[in-house]
């Protein structure tokens, strides 16, 4: 489920926009992987590798919203959807954290300011 916490939120909010734009699951997961890596403050070299891999498969690194969608409203809705994630156990959504040794672990998204920064950087 690496990348899926952010991906499912992006997909849900995009689906609410009713045909204003299309975001498929693979695109959302690619963006979600980058979001989770940035949240985990993963080594920049690993992030660049994932970015290159997304480019090889023509997958976006950011969600570029159509001009007719309010960016701030969209970002707030994605943030709210994170907290509806089915993997949530406590008050915080969980995500896959990749350690420096490439070992995955499950952690919680607790830093609201960092989530906001990620929304700002990955939803344009």
Secondary structure, DSSP 8 states (H G I E B T S, - for coil): -TTHHHHHHHHHHHHHT-SS----HHHHHHHHHHHHHHHTT--HHHHHHHHHHHHHTT--SSB---TTS-HHHHHHHHHHHHTT-TT--SSS-EEEEE-TTS-EEEEE---HHHHHHHHHHHB-
